Amino acid sequence: MKRVLSYWIALPALLIMLSFGGCYYDNEEELYPGTVCDTASPSYLNIIKPIISENCTGCHGGASPTAGLNLTSHADLTAAILNKNLMDHLTQQNGYSLMPPSGQLSNCRIDQINAWILNGMPNN
């Protein structure tokens, strides 16, 4: 008798949960703060420099940078974008090899760098 009673209590609860489960509204910004890609006006110091430091300057920095390409300063990075087709390397476009070799940056990171370039590559 206890088992049958438990069944009749659990079944309606389960049906209620299932019927309202599909009505949940997911708002990614509220559920996962910090995961939205901010490309409005990425600053060099807060966004771009950390991306480059984490992904590029291990090889392209220091006293003897790979391929003679140093990306440690704003001036060096700006020159690499203008003269060395850095974006083509980051996106593996136009026959350029993919950089970093460990794998392509996320779409968000590429979009942030691109937005920074389109904003005139400010040293902010």
Beta strands, then each sheet from edge to edge (+ up, - down):
end
